[in-house]
């Protein structure tokens, strides 16, 4: 079979994660990369053993050897790059968010629907075996009627006022930060599990550090600078937020996001309580799920293909006890996406990856949360 040739736009954390995952998939080859500058791109290509280096992302998109583009750039250039890729007719996997507002994401959604190529958004938490197990349990009525949902996504990488990176700039990241960057993952994951859309929100947001100290030394995502030469930067995006949510069919819940919670590195978690059973899962301990009962002992379900529903079992690659985690979830997303490309079918009926329509919906939820916080009232999402 002919190899699928991939081009990466971006050289940061996301790009490196995508490249590592792509190299674990047979029949896929990363052949080119483009970054914010030629020098930076060349250095990244040498370190990652990528044979083609481009001066601009447009050169990469126009290269006939490239079949698929991964957009791993900062948020503020997602729209223009995604639009150019869609118009080129190439397959596209974009980091979230699709754009920085719903007007732009709606345009991308329409272009994706009109294209013969496949497009997807990198909401990778859908692709953990036990997340899919949760979806299958609800589909099979193991939980009964859903009563309430709660959870959140907690990190500590912006705990101190001298923690700084490009995501703190609303010009580069958009009007929302904690909600857009990590709350979007929680919303997408729960909508996916339930098969229900979020239709209404009531939000309370907070900027813990209205002024931060930016190091004169350029640092990458999740890194810290130790130099003492800094400048004060006003911050107008949220460090924390709690949001009441209503899903379709009257399901209610609440989630909290924080990038200033000491000791929490990447805690996306949820608890779904039904009339018969409650289940709880934590991304930081992804190989087990708590299953709660009223009239019998609670138990712990481990990630073992022999114990899971078929759809979840297909996402496991090693026997029980051989732990799989974040990088494997991303790999599963790419397997899902690239198997669709290989099949040549645009039908998404049996696929789990998030579409551009899903990405647009998340953008509308983010904007509704911002509006709710500003107006101090419930806001509906159409």
Helices and strands as residue ranges (DSSP letters): E 4-9, H 13-22, E 28-34, H 38-48, E 52-53, H 57-62, E 68-71, G 75-77, H 78-88, E 91-94, H 102-114, E 119-121, G 124-127, H 129-139, E 146-154, G 166-168, H 170-173, H 178-178, I 179-183, H 184-194, E 198-206, E 211-215, E 230-234, E 240-247, G 248-250, E 252-258, E 267-274, E 278-282, G 283-285, E 288-292, E 299-302, H 310-313, H 326-343, H 356-375, E 379-380
